[in-house]
Amino acid sequence: MNKYTKKAGLALIFAGVLLFVIKQSFAPTANNIMLSIAFLLVVAGIAMHVITMKNDSKY
C-alpha cells in the first residue's frame, strides 16, 4: 500500500466531522442530505481505517 491510502481512512473521518461542525455552525436547522453525507464519510473512513490496519498487521 502506498502512503496515501494508509491515511485515507483518517482523512475521511476528519472530513465527515468537519462537515458536521460546518453544518452545525452555519446552518443549525436540520438538513438530512448534509447529515447523511457526513455520516457516510465517517462510516466509510472508519471502515477503511480498520481494513487498512488489519491488512498491515502481522497476525
TORKE-117341 format. One line per field, with one value per atom (N, C-alpha, C, O, CB): y, x negated, z negated; atom name. Coordinates in Angstrom, 2 decimals, m for minus. Glycine has a CB too. Layout:
% TORKE-117341
v <- c(Y  ...) $
u <- c(X  ...) $
w <- c(Z  ...) $
at <- c(CA  ...) $
//
This chain:
% TORKE-117341
v <- c(m1.18  0.00  1.24  1.30  0.00  2.22  3.44  4.28  3.97  4.24  5.33  6.10  6.89  7.26  7.04  7.16  7.93  7.09  7.59  8.58  5.84  5.01  4.63  4.30  3.76  4.65  4.36  5.45  5.17  4.21  6.68  7.81  8.20  9.11  9.00  7.53  7.90  7.70  8.51  7.08  6.67  6.44  7.56  8.04  5.13  7.97  9.07  10.38  11.21  9.22  10.57  11.78  11.82  12.88  11.86  10.67  10.62  10.90  11.59  9.25  10.38  10.65  12.13  12.74  9.83  12.72  14.14  14.98  15.96  14.54  14.61  15.36  15.27  16.26  14.83  14.10  13.95  14.76  15.40  12.50  14.74  15.52  17.01  17.77  15.17  17.41  18.82  19.25  20.37  19.06  18.39  18.69  18.82  19.69  17.62  17.96  18.09  19.45  20.12  16.96  19.86  21.12  22.31  23.22  21.25  22.30  23.40  23.49  24.59  23.20  22.37  22.37  22.89  23.66  20.97  22.50  22.92  24.40  25.06  22.08  24.92  26.31  27.29  28.40  26.53  26.91  27.84  27.61  28.55  27.74  26.40  26.09  25.10  23.89  25.52  25.59  24.66  23.94  23.02  25.41  24.34  23.61  22.27  22.08  24.45  21.36  20.01  19.98  20.45  19.07  19.44  19.22  17.79  17.48  20.26  16.93  15.50  15.09  14.14  14.73  15.80  15.45  15.69  14.84  16.25  16.83  17.14  16.16  15.69  18.60  15.87  14.93  13.53  12.83  14.88  13.12  11.80  11.69  10.67  11.49  12.73  12.72  12.67  11.91  13.96  13.48  13.48  12.13  11.63  14.59  11.55  10.23  9.16  8.34  9.85  9.18  8.19  8.37  7.38  8.30  9.61  9.84  9.26  8.63  11.34  9.47  8.96  7.43  6.80  9.50  6.83  5.36  4.76  3.77  4.92  5.36  4.86  5.03  4.17  5.60  6.13  6.34  5.34  4.84  7.73  5.03  4.03  2.66  1.94  3.97  2.31  1.01  0.92  m0.09  0.77  1.97  1.97  1.91  1.22  3.20  2.62  2.60  1.22  0.74  3.64  0.59  m0.75  m1.76  m2.59  m1.20  m1.70  m2.62  m2.42  m3.39  m2.44  m1.16  m0.86  m1.36  m1.94  0.64  m1.13  m1.59  m3.12  m3.70  m1.03  m3.76  m5.22  m5.81  m6.82  m5.71  m5.19  m5.67  m5.42  m6.17  m5.01  m4.38  m4.05  m4.83  m4.84  m2.59  m5.49  m6.19  m7.50  m8.04  m6.45  m8.01  m9.26  m10.49  m11.56  m9.31  m10.34  m11.51  m11.72  m12.67  m11.40) $
u <- c(m0.83  0.00  m0.87  m1.91  0.95  m0.45  m1.24  m0.87  0.07  m1.05  m1.63  m1.48  m0.17  0.27  m2.64  0.45  1.68  2.90  3.82  1.89  2.92  4.07  4.07  5.13  4.10  2.92  2.89  3.58  4.18  1.45  3.51  4.10  5.48  6.09  3.19  5.98  7.25  8.43  9.36  7.48  8.39  9.46  9.58  10.67  9.25  8.44  8.45  8.87  9.52  7.08  8.49  8.89  10.40  11.01  8.15  11.00  12.45  13.17  14.19  12.88  12.65  13.25  13.15  14.12  12.56  11.99  11.80  12.73  13.30  10.35  12.89  13.77  15.22  15.96  13.64  15.64  17.01  17.27  18.31  17.29  16.34  16.50  16.48  17.25  15.39  15.60  15.54  16.85  17.31  14.36  17.44  18.72  19.82  20.68  19.09  19.80  20.75  20.61  21.61  20.54  19.38  19.14  19.56  20.22  17.65  19.20  19.57  21.08  21.64  18.92  21.72  23.18  23.84  24.80  23.68  23.35  23.96  23.73  24.59  23.43  22.56  22.26  22.93  23.29  20.76  23.08  23.65  25.13  25.85  22.88  25.59  26.99  27.49  27.53  27.18  27.87  28.25  29.58  29.90  28.33  30.35  31.59  31.28  30.20  32.54  32.21  31.99  31.93  32.84  33.11  30.85  30.68  30.21  29.04  29.67  31.11  30.82  29.75  29.02  32.06  29.65  28.65  27.24  26.36  28.87  27.02  25.70  25.36  24.22  25.65  26.32  26.07  25.78  24.91  27.28  26.49  26.26  24.89  24.22  27.33  24.47  23.15  22.06  21.10  22.97  22.19  21.20  21.15  20.07  21.50  22.30  22.36  21.70  20.94  23.82  21.99  21.39  19.88  19.15  22.01  19.40  17.96  17.30  16.24  17.66  17.92  17.35  17.36  16.37  18.13  18.47  18.57  17.58  16.91  20.01  17.48  16.53  15.09  14.25  16.73  14.81  13.48  13.11  11.98  13.36  14.06  13.81  13.57  12.65  14.99  14.40  14.25  12.91  12.21  15.40  12.55  11.29  10.10  9.11  11.19  10.18  9.09  8.93  7.81  9.33  10.03  9.98  9.42  8.59  11.37  9.86  9.37  7.88  7.13  10.13  7.45  6.03  5.19  4.13  5.83  5.66  4.91  4.86  3.84  5.55  5.95  5.99  5.04  4.38  7.42  4.97  4.07  2.60  1.74  4.43  2.31  0.93  0.39  m0.82  0.82  1.26  0.80  0.12  0.34  1.97  m0.68  m1.42  m0.57  m0.87  m2.66  0.49  1.24  2.46  3.20  1.60) $
w <- c(0.00  0.00  0.00  m0.67  m1.21  0.75  0.72  m0.49  m1.22  2.02  m0.70  m1.93  m1.98  m3.07  m2.09  m0.84  m0.85  m1.20  m1.84  0.50  m0.81  m1.15  m2.62  m3.17  m0.28  m3.26  m4.70  m5.50  m6.54  m5.17  m5.03  m5.75  m5.23  m5.77  m5.66  m4.20  m3.59  m4.55  m4.55  m2.33  m5.37  m6.32  m7.34  m7.64  m7.03  m7.87  m8.83  m8.18  m8.80  m9.48  m6.92  m6.20  m5.98  m6.08  m4.85  m5.69  m5.52  m6.83  m6.85  m4.97  m7.93  m9.24  m9.56  m10.01  m10.35  m9.32  m9.57  m8.70  m9.18  m9.32  m7.43  m6.53  m6.99  m6.93  m5.10  m7.45  m7.94  m9.19  m9.31  m8.22  m10.12  m11.35  m11.04  m11.61  m12.37  m10.14  m9.74  m9.08  m9.30  m8.79  m8.28  m7.67  m8.72  m8.60  m6.65  m9.76  m10.86  m11.53  m11.79  m11.89  m11.81  m12.51  m11.65  m12.14  m12.89  m10.38  m9.49  m9.35  m9.37  m8.10  m9.20  m9.08  m10.33  m10.25  m8.78  m11.48  m12.74  m13.02  m13.59  m13.88  m12.63  m12.94  m11.97  m12.38  m12.94  m10.71  m9.73  m9.45  m9.12  m8.45  m9.58  m9.32  m10.36  m10.10  m7.88  m11.55  m12.63  m12.40  m13.15  m13.92  m11.40  m11.15  m10.50  m9.94  m10.25  m10.58  m10.09  m8.56  m7.87  m10.58  m8.04  m6.61  m6.46  m6.69  m5.96  m6.07  m6.07  m5.07  m5.31  m5.79  m3.96  m2.96  m3.51  m3.36  m1.66  m4.13  m4.69  m5.82  m5.91  m5.22  m6.66  m7.76  m7.23  m7.76  m8.71  m6.20  m5.62  m4.97  m5.12  m4.59  m4.26  m3.63  m4.69  m4.56  m2.73  m5.74  m6.80  m7.51  m7.82  m7.81  m7.75  m8.40  m7.53  m8.03  m8.68  m6.24  m5.33  m5.23  m5.13  m3.95  m5.27  m5.26  m6.50  m6.41  m5.16  m7.64  m8.89  m8.90  m9.27  m10.10  m8.50  m8.49  m7.49  m7.79  m8.14  m6.30  m5.30  m5.78  m5.53  m3.96  m6.46  m7.00  m8.07  m8.11  m7.55  m8.95  m9.99  m9.36  m9.75  m10.99  m8.40  m7.73  m7.01  m7.10  m6.74  m6.29  m5.56  m6.51  m6.23  m4.67  m7.63  m8.60  m9.22  m9.38  m9.69  m9.57  m10.17  m9.18  m9.54  m10.65  m7.94  m6.91  m6.68  m6.56  m5.59  m6.62  m6.42  m7.58  m7.38  m6.23  m8.80  m9.98  m10.02  m10.41  m11.27  m9.63  m9.63  m8.58  m8.84  m9.39  m7.42  m6.37  m6.69  m6.23  m5.05  m7.45  m7.78  m8.97  m9.20  m8.06  m9.74  m10.94  m10.55  m9.46  m11.90  m11.46  m11.21  m11.47  m10.95  m12.08  m12.26  m12.69  m11.89  m12.13  m14.11) $
at <- c(N  CA  C  O  CB  N  CA  C  O  CB  N  CA  C  O  CB  N  CA  C  O  CB  N  CA  C  O  CB  N  CA  C  O  CB  N  CA  C  O  CB  N  CA  C  O  CB  N  CA  C  O  CB  N  CA  C  O  CB  N  CA  C  O  CB  N  CA  C  O  CB  N  CA  C  O  CB  N  CA  C  O  CB  N  CA  C  O  CB  N  CA  C  O  CB  N  CA  C  O  CB  N  CA  C  O  CB  N  CA  C  O  CB  N  CA  C  O  CB  N  CA  C  O  CB  N  CA  C  O  CB  N  CA  C  O  CB  N  CA  C  O  CB  N  CA  C  O  CB  N  CA  C  O  CB  N  CA  C  O  CB  N  CA  C  O  CB  N  CA  C  O  CB  N  CA  C  O  CB  N  CA  C  O  CB  N  CA  C  O  CB  N  CA  C  O  CB  N  CA  C  O  CB  N  CA  C  O  CB  N  CA  C  O  CB  N  CA  C  O  CB  N  CA  C  O  CB  N  CA  C  O  CB  N  CA  C  O  CB  N  CA  C  O  CB  N  CA  C  O  CB  N  CA  C  O  CB  N  CA  C  O  CB  N  CA  C  O  CB  N  CA  C  O  CB  N  CA  C  O  CB  N  CA  C  O  CB  N  CA  C  O  CB  N  CA  C  O  CB  N  CA  C  O  CB  N  CA  C  O  CB  N  CA  C  O  CB  N  CA  C  O  CB  N  CA  C  O  CB  N  CA  C  O  CB  N  CA  C  O  CB  N  CA  C  O  CB  N  CA  C  O  CB) $
//
